[in-house]
Amino acid sequence: MQGVQEAWVRGKAEALASQLKLNEKTLATTYRRFGLNINALLAFAVLVLLPELPLLKRFSFLAFMVLVGWALARLHAFFVPNAAIRLSSRQPSPLQRAKPEIISWVLSVGAAIVAAIAYGLLKGELSLPSWLSTFF
């Protein structure tokens, strides 16, 4: 905030900060300060709750899940808008309004399928196709 009267501006900024503090979710922001969120906690739980995988495969699965999560976040940022501002008076169709949610669901389901395939490969329940096994 800026203004001619510095004391007034500082007082307004502090009042606004204290008002926002009342609505702050302290548990989420406390963990966020350390770089932790629910995804990171779930990723650490993978190491503990997957006893059927050896420890090295658990770490590789965790690394793969971090990569999938990063890719999913990048794809969401690229394809799913945070806001849709329409400057025309014409109302969007239901499909146009649902398009970001549909894209988000498709990306998330695709990431879950990729993670399930990776888990199946690591556990030995799935095998690579012959054309792909030449690369790995």
Distance bins in CASP14 RR format, pairs under 12 A and 6 or more apart:
PFRMAT RR
TARGET T0000
AUTHOR 0000-0000-0000
RMODE 2
METHOD distances of the structure
MODEL  1
1 8 0 0 0 0 1 0 0 0 0 0 0
1 9 1 0 1 0 0 0 0 0 0 0 0
1 10 0 0 0 0 1 0 0 0 0 0 0
1 11 0 0 0 0 1 0 0 0 0 0 0
1 12 1 0 0 1 0 0 0 0 0 0 0
1 13 1 0 1 0 0 0 0 0 0 0 0
1 14 0 0 0 0 0 1 0 0 0 0 0
1 15 0 0 0 0 0 1 0 0 0 0 0
1 16 0 0 0 0 1 0 0 0 0 0 0
1 17 0 0 0 0 0 1 0 0 0 0 0
2 8 0 0 0 0 0 1 0 0 0 0 0
2 9 1 0 0 1 0 0 0 0 0 0 0
2 10 0 0 0 0 0 1 0 0 0 0 0
2 12 0 0 0 0 0 1 0 0 0 0 0
2 13 0 0 0 0 1 0 0 0 0 0 0
3 9 1 0 1 0 0 0 0 0 0 0 0
3 10 0 0 0 0 1 0 0 0 0 0 0
3 11 0 0 0 0 0 1 0 0 0 0 0
3 12 0 0 0 0 1 0 0 0 0 0 0
3 13 0 0 0 0 0 1 0 0 0 0 0
5 11 0 0 0 0 1 0 0 0 0 0 0
5 12 0 0 0 0 1 0 0 0 0 0 0
6 12 0 0 0 0 0 1 0 0 0 0 0
6 13 0 0 0 0 0 1 0 0 0 0 0
7 13 0 0 0 0 0 1 0 0 0 0 0
7 14 0 0 0 0 0 1 0 0 0 0 0
8 14 0 0 0 0 0 1 0 0 0 0 0
8 15 0 0 0 0 0 1 0 0 0 0 0
9 15 0 0 0 0 0 1 0 0 0 0 0
9 16 0 0 0 0 0 1 0 0 0 0 0
10 16 0 0 0 0 0 1 0 0 0 0 0
10 17 0 0 0 0 0 1 0 0 0 0 0
11 17 0 0 0 0 1 0 0 0 0 0 0
11 18 0 0 0 0 1 0 0 0 0 0 0
11 19 0 0 0 0 0 1 0 0 0 0 0
12 18 0 0 0 0 0 1 0 0 0 0 0
12 19 0 0 0 0 0 1 0 0 0 0 0
13 19 0 0 0 0 0 1 0 0 0 0 0
13 20 0 0 0 0 0 1 0 0 0 0 0
14 20 0 0 0 0 0 1 0 0 0 0 0
14 21 0 0 0 0 0 1 0 0 0 0 0
15 21 0 0 0 0 0 1 0 0 0 0 0
15 22 0 0 0 0 0 1 0 0 0 0 0
16 22 0 0 0 0 0 1 0 0 0 0 0
16 23 0 0 0 0 0 1 0 0 0 0 0
17 23 0 0 0 0 0 1 0 0 0 0 0
17 24 0 0 0 0 1 0 0 0 0 0 0
18 24 0 0 0 0 0 1 0 0 0 0 0
20 29 0 0 0 0 0 1 0 0 0 0 0
21 29 0 0 0 0 1 0 0 0 0 0 0
23 29 0 0 0 0 0 1 0 0 0 0 0
24 30 0 0 0 0 1 0 0 0 0 0 0
24 32 0 0 0 0 0 1 0 0 0 0 0
25 31 0 0 0 0 0 1 0 0 0 0 0
25 32 0 0 0 0 1 0 0 0 0 0 0
26 32 0 0 0 0 0 1 0 0 0 0 0
26 33 0 0 0 0 0 1 0 0 0 0 0
27 33 0 0 0 0 0 1 0 0 0 0 0
27 36 0 0 0 0 0 1 0 0 0 0 0
27 37 0 0 0 0 0 1 0 0 0 0 0
27 38 0 0 0 0 0 1 0 0 0 0 0
27 41 0 0 0 0 0 1 0 0 0 0 0
28 34 0 0 0 0 0 1 0 0 0 0 0
28 35 0 0 0 0 0 1 0 0 0 0 0
28 36 0 0 0 0 1 0 0 0 0 0 0
28 37 1 0 0 1 0 0 0 0 0 0 0
28 38 0 0 0 0 1 0 0 0 0 0 0
28 41 0 0 0 0 0 1 0 0 0 0 0
29 35 0 0 0 0 0 1 0 0 0 0 0
29 36 0 0 0 0 0 1 0 0 0 0 0
29 37 0 0 0 0 0 1 0 0 0 0 0
30 36 0 0 0 0 1 0 0 0 0 0 0
30 37 0 0 0 0 0 1 0 0 0 0 0
31 37 1 0 0 1 0 0 0 0 0 0 0
31 38 0 0 0 0 1 0 0 0 0 0 0
31 39 0 0 0 0 0 1 0 0 0 0 0
31 40 0 0 0 0 1 0 0 0 0 0 0
31 41 1 0 0 1 0 0 0 0 0 0 0
32 38 0 0 0 0 0 1 0 0 0 0 0
32 39 0 0 0 0 0 1 0 0 0 0 0
32 40 0 0 0 0 0 1 0 0 0 0 0
32 41 0 0 0 0 0 1 0 0 0 0 0
34 40 0 0 0 0 1 0 0 0 0 0 0
34 41 0 0 0 0 0 1 0 0 0 0 0
35 41 0 0 0 0 0 1 0 0 0 0 0
36 42 0 0 0 0 0 1 0 0 0 0 0
36 43 0 0 0 0 0 1 0 0 0 0 0
36 44 0 0 0 0 1 0 0 0 0 0 0
37 43 0 0 0 0 1 0 0 0 0 0 0
37 44 0 0 0 0 0 1 0 0 0 0 0
37 69 0 0 0 0 0 1 0 0 0 0 0
37 73 0 0 0 0 0 1 0 0 0 0 0
38 44 0 0 0 0 0 1 0 0 0 0 0
38 45 0 0 0 0 0 1 0 0 0 0 0
39 45 0 0 0 0 0 1 0 0 0 0 0
39 46 0 0 0 0 0 1 0 0 0 0 0
39 62 0 0 0 0 0 1 0 0 0 0 0
39 65 0 0 0 0 1 0 0 0 0 0 0
39 66 0 0 0 0 1 0 0 0 0 0 0
39 68 0 0 0 0 0 1 0 0 0 0 0
39 69 1 0 0 1 0 0 0 0 0 0 0
39 70 0 0 0 0 0 1 0 0 0 0 0
39 72 0 0 0 0 1 0 0 0 0 0 0
39 73 0 0 0 0 1 0 0 0 0 0 0
39 111 0 0 0 0 0 1 0 0 0 0 0
40 46 0 0 0 0 0 1 0 0 0 0 0
40 47 0 0 0 0 0 1 0 0 0 0 0
40 62 0 0 0 0 0 1 0 0 0 0 0
40 65 0 0 0 0 0 1 0 0 0 0 0
40 66 0 0 0 0 1 0 0 0 0 0 0
40 69 0 0 0 0 0 1 0 0 0 0 0
41 47 0 0 0 0 0 1 0 0 0 0 0
41 48 0 0 0 0 0 1 0 0 0 0 0
41 49 0 0 0 0 0 1 0 0 0 0 0
42 48 0 0 0 0 0 1 0 0 0 0 0
42 49 0 0 0 0 1 0 0 0 0 0 0
42 50 0 0 0 0 0 1 0 0 0 0 0
42 62 0 0 0 0 0 1 0 0 0 0 0
42 65 0 0 0 0 1 0 0 0 0 0 0
42 66 0 0 0 0 0 1 0 0 0 0 0
42 69 0 0 0 0 0 1 0 0 0 0 0
42 115 0 0 0 0 0 1 0 0 0 0 0
43 49 0 0 0 0 0 1 0 0 0 0 0
43 50 0 0 0 0 0 1 0 0 0 0 0
43 58 0 0 0 0 0 1 0 0 0 0 0
43 59 0 0 0 0 0 1 0 0 0 0 0
43 61 0 0 0 0 1 0 0 0 0 0 0
43 62 1 0 1 0 0 0 0 0 0 0 0
43 63 0 0 0 0 1 0 0 0 0 0 0
43 64 0 0 0 0 0 1 0 0 0 0 0
43 65 1 0 1 0 0 0 0 0 0 0 0
43 66 1 0 0 1 0 0 0 0 0 0 0
43 67 0 0 0 0 0 1 0 0 0 0 0
43 68 0 0 0 0 0 1 0 0 0 0 0
43 69 0 0 0 0 1 0 0 0 0 0 0
43 70 0 0 0 0 0 1 0 0 0 0 0
43 115 0 0 0 0 0 1 0 0 0 0 0
44 50 0 0 0 0 0 1 0 0 0 0 0
44 58 0 0 0 0 0 1 0 0 0 0 0
44 59 0 0 0 0 0 1 0 0 0 0 0
44 62 1 0 0 1 0 0 0 0 0 0 0
44 65 0 0 0 0 0 1 0 0 0 0 0
44 66 0 0 0 0 0 1 0 0 0 0 0
45 58 0 0 0 0 0 1 0 0 0 0 0
45 61 0 0 0 0 0 1 0 0 0 0 0
45 62 0 0 0 0 1 0 0 0 0 0 0
45 65 0 0 0 0 0 1 0 0 0 0 0
46 52 0 0 0 0 0 1 0 0 0 0 0
46 53 0 0 0 0 1 0 0 0 0 0 0
46 55 0 0 0 0 0 1 0 0 0 0 0
46 57 0 0 0 0 0 1 0 0 0 0 0
46 58 1 0 0 1 0 0 0 0 0 0 0
46 59 0 0 0 0 1 0 0 0 0 0 0
46 60 0 0 0 0 0 1 0 0 0 0 0
46 61 1 0 0 1 0 0 0 0 0 0 0
46 62 1 0 1 0 0 0 0 0 0 0 0
46 63 0 0 0 0 0 1 0 0 0 0 0
46 64 0 0 0 0 0 1 0 0 0 0 0
46 65 1 0 0 1 0 0 0 0 0 0 0
46 66 0 0 0 0 0 1 0 0 0 0 0
46 68 0 0 0 0 0 1 0 0 0 0 0
46 115 0 0 0 0 0 1 0 0 0 0 0
46 118 0 0 0 0 0 1 0 0 0 0 0
46 119 0 0 0 0 1 0 0 0 0 0 0
46 122 0 0 0 0 0 1 0 0 0 0 0
47 53 0 0 0 0 1 0 0 0 0 0 0
47 54 0 0 0 0 0 1 0 0 0 0 0
47 55 1 0 0 1 0 0 0 0 0 0 0
47 56 0 0 0 0 0 1 0 0 0 0 0
47 57 0 0 0 0 0 1 0 0 0 0 0
47 58 1 0 1 0 0 0 0 0 0 0 0
47 59 1 0 0 1 0 0 0 0 0 0 0
47 60 0 0 0 0 0 1 0 0 0 0 0
47 61 0 0 0 0 1 0 0 0 0 0 0
47 62 1 0 0 1 0 0 0 0 0 0 0
47 63 0 0 0 0 0 1 0 0 0 0 0
47 65 0 0 0 0 0 1 0 0 0 0 0
48 55 0 0 0 0 0 1 0 0 0 0 0
48 58 0 0 0 0 1 0 0 0 0 0 0
48 62 0 0 0 0 0 1 0 0 0 0 0
49 58 0 0 0 0 1 0 0 0 0 0 0
49 61 0 0 0 0 0 1 0 0 0 0 0
49 62 0 0 0 0 0 1 0 0 0 0 0
50 57 0 0 0 0 1 0 0 0 0 0 0
50 58 1 0 1 0 0 0 0 0 0 0 0
50 59 0 0 0 0 0 1 0 0 0 0 0
50 60 0 0 0 0 0 1 0 0 0 0 0
50 61 1 0 0 1 0 0 0 0 0 0 0
50 62 0 0 0 0 1 0 0 0 0 0 0
50 65 0 0 0 0 0 1 0 0 0 0 0
50 119 0 0 0 0 1 0 0 0 0 0 0
50 120 0 0 0 0 0 1 0 0 0 0 0
50 122 0 0 0 0 1 0 0 0 0 0 0
50 123 0 0 0 0 1 0 0 0 0 0 0
51 57 0 0 0 0 0 1 0 0 0 0 0
51 58 0 0 0 0 1 0 0 0 0 0 0
51 123 0 0 0 0 0 1 0 0 0 0 0
52 58 0 0 0 0 1 0 0 0 0 0 0
52 61 0 0 0 0 0 1 0 0 0 0 0
52 119 0 0 0 0 1 0 0 0 0 0 0
52 120 0 0 0 0 0 1 0 0 0 0 0
52 122 0 0 0 0 1 0 0 0 0 0 0
52 123 1 0 0 1 0 0 0 0 0 0 0
52 124 0 0 0 0 0 1 0 0 0 0 0
52 125 0 0 0 0 0 1 0 0 0 0 0
53 59 0 0 0 0 1 0 0 0 0 0 0
53 60 0 0 0 0 1 0 0 0 0 0 0
53 61 1 0 0 1 0 0 0 0 0 0 0
53 62 0 0 0 0 0 1 0 0 0 0 0
53 64 0 0 0 0 0 1 0 0 0 0 0
53 118 0 0 0 0 0 1 0 0 0 0 0
53 119 0 0 0 0 1 0 0 0 0 0 0
53 120 0 0 0 0 1 0 0 0 0 0 0
53 121 0 0 0 0 0 1 0 0 0 0 0
53 122 1 0 0 1 0 0 0 0 0 0 0
53 123 1 0 0 1 0 0 0 0 0 0 0
53 124 0 0 0 0 1 0 0 0 0 0 0
53 125 0 0 0 0 0 1 0 0 0 0 0
54 60 0 0 0 0 1 0 0 0 0 0 0
54 61 0 0 0 0 0 1 0 0 0 0 0
54 122 0 0 0 0 1 0 0 0 0 0 0
54 123 0 0 0 0 0 1 0 0 0 0 0
54 124 0 0 0 0 0 1 0 0 0 0 0
55 61 0 0 0 0 0 1 0 0 0 0 0
55 62 0 0 0 0 0 1 0 0 0 0 0
55 122 0 0 0 0 0 1 0 0 0 0 0
56 62 0 0 0 0 0 1 0 0 0 0 0
56 63 0 0 0 0 0 1 0 0 0 0 0
56 122 0 0 0 0 1 0 0 0 0 0 0
57 63 0 0 0 0 0 1 0 0 0 0 0
57 64 0 0 0 0 0 1 0 0 0 0 0
57 118 0 0 0 0 0 1 0 0 0 0 0
57 119 0 0 0 0 1 0 0 0 0 0 0
57 120 0 0 0 0 0 1 0 0 0 0 0
57 121 0 0 0 0 1 0 0 0 0 0 0
57 122 1 0 1 0 0 0 0 0 0 0 0
57 123 1 0 0 1 0 0 0 0 0 0 0
57 124 0 0 0 0 1 0 0 0 0 0 0
58 64 0 0 0 0 0 1 0 0 0 0 0
58 65 0 0 0 0 0 1 0 0 0 0 0
58 119 0 0 0 0 0 1 0 0 0 0 0
58 122 0 0 0 0 1 0 0 0 0 0 0
58 123 0 0 0 0 0 1 0 0 0 0 0
59 65 0 0 0 0 0 1 0 0 0 0 0
59 66 0 0 0 0 0 1 0 0 0 0 0
59 122 0 0 0 0 0 1 0 0 0 0 0
60 66 0 0 0 0 0 1 0 0 0 0 0
60 67 0 0 0 0 0 1 0 0 0 0 0
60 118 0 0 0 0 1 0 0 0 0 0 0
60 119 0 0 0 0 0 1 0 0 0 0 0
60 121 0 0 0 0 0 1 0 0 0 0 0
60 122 1 0 0 1 0 0 0 0 0 0 0
60 123 0 0 0 0 0 1 0 0 0 0 0
61 67 0 0 0 0 0 1 0 0 0 0 0
61 68 0 0 0 0 0 1 0 0 0 0 0
61 114 0 0 0 0 0 1 0 0 0 0 0
61 115 0 0 0 0 1 0 0 0 0 0 0
61 116 0 0 0 0 0 1 0 0 0 0 0
61 117 0 0 0 0 0 1 0 0 0 0 0
61 118 1 0 0 1 0 0 0 0 0 0 0
61 119 1 0 0 1 0 0 0 0 0 0 0
61 120 0 0 0 0 1 0 0 0 0 0 0
61 121 0 0 0 0 1 0 0 0 0 0 0
61 122 1 0 1 0 0 0 0 0 0 0 0
61 123 0 0 0 0 1 0 0 0 0 0 0
62 68 0 0 0 0 0 1 0 0 0 0 0
62 69 0 0 0 0 0 1 0 0 0 0 0
62 115 0 0 0 0 0 1 0 0 0 0 0
62 118 0 0 0 0 0 1 0 0 0 0 0
62 119 0 0 0 0 0 1 0 0 0 0 0
62 122 0 0 0 0 0 1 0 0 0 0 0
63 69 0 0 0 0 0 1 0 0 0 0 0
63 70 0 0 0 0 0 1 0 0 0 0 0
63 118 0 0 0 0 0 1 0 0 0 0 0
63 122 0 0 0 0 0 1 0 0 0 0 0
64 70 0 0 0 0 0 1 0 0 0 0 0
64 71 0 0 0 0 0 1 0 0 0 0 0
64 111 0 0 0 0 0 1 0 0 0 0 0
64 114 0 0 0 0 1 0 0 0 0 0 0
64 115 1 0 0 1 0 0 0 0 0 0 0
64 116 0 0 0 0 0 1 0 0 0 0 0
64 117 0 0 0 0 0 1 0 0 0 0 0
64 118 1 0 1 0 0 0 0 0 0 0 0
64 119 0 0 0 0 1 0 0 0 0 0 0
64 120 0 0 0 0 0 1 0 0 0 0 0
64 121 0 0 0 0 1 0 0 0 0 0 0
64 122 0 0 0 0 1 0 0 0 0 0 0
65 71 0 0 0 0 0 1 0 0 0 0 0
65 72 0 0 0 0 0 1 0 0 0 0 0
65 111 0 0 0 0 1 0 0 0 0 0 0
65 112 0 0 0 0 0 1 0 0 0 0 0
65 114 0 0 0 0 1 0 0 0 0 0 0
65 115 1 0 0 1 0 0 0 0 0 0 0
65 116 0 0 0 0 0 1 0 0 0 0 0
65 118 1 0 0 1 0 0 0 0 0 0 0
65 119 0 0 0 0 1 0 0 0 0 0 0
65 122 0 0 0 0 0 1 0 0 0 0 0
66 72 0 0 0 0 0 1 0 0 0 0 0
66 73 0 0 0 0 0 1 0 0 0 0 0
66 115 0 0 0 0 0 1 0 0 0 0 0
66 118 0 0 0 0 0 1 0 0 0 0 0
67 73 0 0 0 0 0 1 0 0 0 0 0
67 74 0 0 0 0 0 1 0 0 0 0 0
67 111 0 0 0 0 0 1 0 0 0 0 0
67 114 0 0 0 0 1 0 0 0 0 0 0
67 115 0 0 0 0 0 1 0 0 0 0 0
67 118 0 0 0 0 1 0 0 0 0 0 0
68 74 0 0 0 0 0 1 0 0 0 0 0
68 75 0 0 0 0 0 1 0 0 0 0 0
68 107 0 0 0 0 0 1 0 0 0 0 0
68 108 0 0 0 0 0 1 0 0 0 0 0
68 110 0 0 0 0 1 0 0 0 0 0 0
68 111 1 0 1 0 0 0 0 0 0 0 0
68 112 0 0 0 0 1 0 0 0 0 0 0
68 113 0 0 0 0 0 1 0 0 0 0 0
68 114 1 0 1 0 0 0 0 0 0 0 0
68 115 1 0 1 0 0 0 0 0 0 0 0
68 116 0 0 0 0 0 1 0 0 0 0 0
68 117 0 0 0 0 0 1 0 0 0 0 0
68 118 1 0 0 1 0 0 0 0 0 0 0
68 119 0 0 0 0 0 1 0 0 0 0 0
69 75 0 0 0 0 1 0 0 0 0 0 0
69 76 0 0 0 0 1 0 0 0 0 0 0
69 77 0 0 0 0 0 1 0 0 0 0 0
69 107 0 0 0 0 0 1 0 0 0 0 0
69 108 0 0 0 0 0 1 0 0 0 0 0
69 110 0 0 0 0 0 1 0 0 0 0 0
69 111 1 0 0 1 0 0 0 0 0 0 0
69 112 0 0 0 0 0 1 0 0 0 0 0
69 114 0 0 0 0 0 1 0 0 0 0 0
69 115 0 0 0 0 1 0 0 0 0 0 0
70 76 0 0 0 0 0 1 0 0 0 0 0
70 77 0 0 0 0 0 1 0 0 0 0 0
70 111 0 0 0 0 0 1 0 0 0 0 0
71 77 0 0 0 0 0 1 0 0 0 0 0
71 78 0 0 0 0 0 1 0 0 0 0 0
71 79 0 0 0 0 0 1 0 0 0 0 0
71 107 0 0 0 0 1 0 0 0 0 0 0
71 108 0 0 0 0 0 1 0 0 0 0 0
71 110 0 0 0 0 0 1 0 0 0 0 0
71 111 1 0 0 1 0 0 0 0 0 0 0
71 114 0 0 0 0 1 0 0 0 0 0 0
71 115 0 0 0 0 0 1 0 0 0 0 0
72 78 0 0 0 0 0 1 0 0 0 0 0
72 79 0 0 0 0 0 1 0 0 0 0 0
72 80 0 0 0 0 0 1 0 0 0 0 0
72 103 0 0 0 0 0 1 0 0 0 0 0
72 104 0 0 0 0 1 0 0 0 0 0 0
72 105 0 0 0 0 0 1 0 0 0 0 0
72 106 0 0 0 0 0 1 0 0 0 0 0
72 107 1 0 0 1 0 0 0 0 0 0 0
72 108 1 0 0 1 0 0 0 0 0 0 0
72 109 0 0 0 0 0 1 0 0 0 0 0
72 110 0 0 0 0 1 0 0 0 0 0 0
72 111 1 0 1 0 0 0 0 0 0 0 0
72 112 0 0 0 0 1 0 0 0 0 0 0
72 113 0 0 0 0 0 1 0 0 0 0 0
72 114 0 0 0 0 1 0 0 0 0 0 0
72 115 0 0 0 0 1 0 0 0 0 0 0
73 79 0 0 0 0 0 1 0 0 0 0 0
73 80 0 0 0 0 0 1 0 0 0 0 0
73 104 0 0 0 0 0 1 0 0 0 0 0
73 107 0 0 0 0 1 0 0 0 0 0 0
73 108 0 0 0 0 0 1 0 0 0 0 0
73 111 0 0 0 0 1 0 0 0 0 0 0
74 80 0 0 0 0 0 1 0 0 0 0 0
74 107 0 0 0 0 0 1 0 0 0 0 0
74 111 0 0 0 0 0 1 0 0 0 0 0
75 103 0 0 0 0 1 0 0 0 0 0 0
75 104 0 0 0 0 1 0 0 0 0 0 0
75 106 0 0 0 0 1 0 0 0 0 0 0
75 107 1 0 1 0 0 0 0 0 0 0 0
75 108 0 0 0 0 1 0 0 0 0 0 0
75 110 0 0 0 0 1 0 0 0 0 0 0
75 111 0 0 0 0 1 0 0 0 0 0 0
75 114 0 0 0 0 0 1 0 0 0 0 0
76 82 0 0 0 0 1 0 0 0 0 0 0
76 100 0 0 0 0 1 0 0 0 0 0 0
76 101 0 0 0 0 0 1 0 0 0 0 0
76 103 0 0 0 0 1 0 0 0 0 0 0
76 104 1 0 0 1 0 0 0 0 0 0 0
76 105 0 0 0 0 0 1 0 0 0 0 0
76 106 0 0 0 0 0 1 0 0 0 0 0
76 107 1 0 0 1 0 0 0 0 0 0 0
76 108 0 0 0 0 1 0 0 0 0 0 0
76 111 0 0 0 0 1 0 0 0 0 0 0
77 103 0 0 0 0 0 1 0 0 0 0 0
77 104 0 0 0 0 0 1 0 0 0 0 0
77 107 0 0 0 0 0 1 0 0 0 0 0
78 100 0 0 0 0 0 1 0 0 0 0 0
78 103 0 0 0 0 0 1 0 0 0 0 0
78 104 0 0 0 0 0 1 0 0 0 0 0
78 107 0 0 0 0 1 0 0 0 0 0 0
79 99 0 0 0 0 1 0 0 0 0 0 0
79 100 0 0 0 0 1 0 0 0 0 0 0
79 101 0 0 0 0 0 1 0 0 0 0 0
79 102 0 0 0 0 0 1 0 0 0 0 0
79 103 1 0 1 0 0 0 0 0 0 0 0
79 104 0 0 0 0 1 0 0 0 0 0 0
79 105 0 0 0 0 0 1 0 0 0 0 0
79 106 0 0 0 0 1 0 0 0 0 0 0
79 107 1 0 0 1 0 0 0 0 0 0 0
79 108 0 0 0 0 0 1 0 0 0 0 0
80 98 0 0 0 0 0 1 0 0 0 0 0
80 99 0 0 0 0 1 0 0 0 0 0 0
80 100 1 0 1 0 0 0 0 0 0 0 0
80 101 0 0 0 0 1 0 0 0 0 0 0
80 102 0 0 0 0 1 0 0 0 0 0 0
80 103 1 0 1 0 0 0 0 0 0 0 0
80 104 1 0 1 0 0 0 0 0 0 0 0
80 105 0 0 0 0 0 1 0 0 0 0 0
80 106 0 0 0 0 0 1 0 0 0 0 0
80 107 1 0 0 1 0 0 0 0 0 0 0
80 108 0 0 0 0 0 1 0 0 0 0 0
81 96 0 0 0 0 0 1 0 0 0 0 0
81 97 0 0 0 0 0 1 0 0 0 0 0
81 99 0 0 0 0 1 0 0 0 0 0 0
81 100 1 0 1 0 0 0 0 0 0 0 0
81 101 0 0 0 0 0 1 0 0 0 0 0
81 103 0 0 0 0 1 0 0 0 0 0 0
81 104 0 0 0 0 0 1 0 0 0 0 0
82 100 0 0 0 0 1 0 0 0 0 0 0
82 104 0 0 0 0 0 1 0 0 0 0 0
83 100 0 0 0 0 1 0 0 0 0 0 0
84 92 1 0 0 1 0 0 0 0 0 0 0
84 96 0 0 0 0 1 0 0 0 0 0 0
84 97 1 0 0 1 0 0 0 0 0 0 0
84 98 0 0 0 0 0 1 0 0 0 0 0
84 99 0 0 0 0 1 0 0 0 0 0 0
84 100 1 0 0 1 0 0 0 0 0 0 0
84 101 0 0 0 0 0 1 0 0 0 0 0
85 92 0 0 0 0 0 1 0 0 0 0 0
86 92 1 0 0 1 0 0 0 0 0 0 0
86 93 0 0 0 0 0 1 0 0 0 0 0
86 96 0 0 0 0 1 0 0 0 0 0 0
86 97 0 0 0 0 1 0 0 0 0 0 0
88 96 0 0 0 0 0 1 0 0 0 0 0
90 96 0 0 0 0 0 1 0 0 0 0 0
91 97 0 0 0 0 1 0 0 0 0 0 0
92 98 0 0 0 0 1 0 0 0 0 0 0
92 99 0 0 0 0 1 0 0 0 0 0 0
92 100 0 0 0 0 0 1 0 0 0 0 0
93 99 0 0 0 0 1 0 0 0 0 0 0
94 101 0 0 0 0 0 1 0 0 0 0 0
94 102 0 0 0 0 0 1 0 0 0 0 0
95 101 0 0 0 0 0 1 0 0 0 0 0
95 102 0 0 0 0 1 0 0 0 0 0 0
95 103 0 0 0 0 0 1 0 0 0 0 0
96 102 0 0 0 0 0 1 0 0 0 0 0
98 104 0 0 0 0 0 1 0 0 0 0 0
98 105 0 0 0 0 1 0 0 0 0 0 0
98 106 0 0 0 0 0 1 0 0 0 0 0
99 105 0 0 0 0 0 1 0 0 0 0 0
99 106 0 0 0 0 0 1 0 0 0 0 0
100 106 0 0 0 0 0 1 0 0 0 0 0
100 107 0 0 0 0 0 1 0 0 0 0 0
101 107 0 0 0 0 0 1 0 0 0 0 0
101 108 0 0 0 0 0 1 0 0 0 0 0
102 108 0 0 0 0 0 1 0 0 0 0 0
102 109 0 0 0 0 0 1 0 0 0 0 0
103 109 0 0 0 0 0 1 0 0 0 0 0
103 110 0 0 0 0 0 1 0 0 0 0 0
104 110 0 0 0 0 0 1 0 0 0 0 0
104 111 0 0 0 0 0 1 0 0 0 0 0
105 111 0 0 0 0 0 1 0 0 0 0 0
105 112 0 0 0 0 0 1 0 0 0 0 0
106 112 0 0 0 0 0 1 0 0 0 0 0
106 113 0 0 0 0 0 1 0 0 0 0 0
107 113 0 0 0 0 0 1 0 0 0 0 0
107 114 0 0 0 0 0 1 0 0 0 0 0
108 114 0 0 0 0 0 1 0 0 0 0 0
108 115 0 0 0 0 0 1 0 0 0 0 0
109 115 0 0 0 0 0 1 0 0 0 0 0
109 116 0 0 0 0 0 1 0 0 0 0 0
110 116 0 0 0 0 1 0 0 0 0 0 0
110 117 0 0 0 0 1 0 0 0 0 0 0
110 118 0 0 0 0 0 1 0 0 0 0 0
111 117 0 0 0 0 0 1 0 0 0 0 0
111 118 0 0 0 0 0 1 0 0 0 0 0
112 118 0 0 0 0 0 1 0 0 0 0 0
112 119 0 0 0 0 0 1 0 0 0 0 0
113 119 0 0 0 0 0 1 0 0 0 0 0
113 120 0 0 0 0 0 1 0 0 0 0 0
114 120 0 0 0 0 0 1 0 0 0 0 0
114 121 0 0 0 0 0 1 0 0 0 0 0
115 121 0 0 0 0 0 1 0 0 0 0 0
115 122 0 0 0 0 0 1 0 0 0 0 0
116 122 0 0 0 0 0 1 0 0 0 0 0
116 123 0 0 0 0 0 1 0 0 0 0 0
116 125 0 0 0 0 0 1 0 0 0 0 0
116 126 0 0 0 0 1 0 0 0 0 0 0
117 123 0 0 0 0 0 1 0 0 0 0 0
117 124 0 0 0 0 0 1 0 0 0 0 0
117 125 0 0 0 0 0 1 0 0 0 0 0
117 126 1 0 0 1 0 0 0 0 0 0 0
117 127 0 0 0 0 0 1 0 0 0 0 0
117 128 0 0 0 0 1 0 0 0 0 0 0
117 129 0 0 0 0 0 1 0 0 0 0 0
117 132 0 0 0 0 0 1 0 0 0 0 0
118 124 0 0 0 0 0 1 0 0 0 0 0
118 125 0 0 0 0 0 1 0 0 0 0 0
118 126 0 0 0 0 1 0 0 0 0 0 0
118 128 0 0 0 0 0 1 0 0 0 0 0
119 125 0 0 0 0 1 0 0 0 0 0 0
119 126 0 0 0 0 1 0 0 0 0 0 0
120 126 1 0 1 0 0 0 0 0 0 0 0
120 127 0 0 0 0 1 0 0 0 0 0 0
120 128 0 0 0 0 0 1 0 0 0 0 0
121 127 1 0 0 1 0 0 0 0 0 0 0
121 128 1 0 0 1 0 0 0 0 0 0 0
121 129 0 0 0 0 0 1 0 0 0 0 0
121 132 0 0 0 0 0 1 0 0 0 0 0
121 133 0 0 0 0 0 1 0 0 0 0 0
121 136 0 0 0 0 1 0 0 0 0 0 0
122 128 0 0 0 0 0 1 0 0 0 0 0
126 132 0 0 0 0 0 1 0 0 0 0 0
126 133 0 0 0 0 0 1 0 0 0 0 0
127 133 1 0 0 1 0 0 0 0 0 0 0
127 136 0 0 0 0 0 1 0 0 0 0 0
128 134 0 0 0 0 1 0 0 0 0 0 0
128 135 0 0 0 0 1 0 0 0 0 0 0
128 136 1 0 0 1 0 0 0 0 0 0 0
129 135 0 0 0 0 0 1 0 0 0 0 0
129 136 0 0 0 0 0 1 0 0 0 0 0
130 136 0 0 0 0 0 1 0 0 0 0 0
END
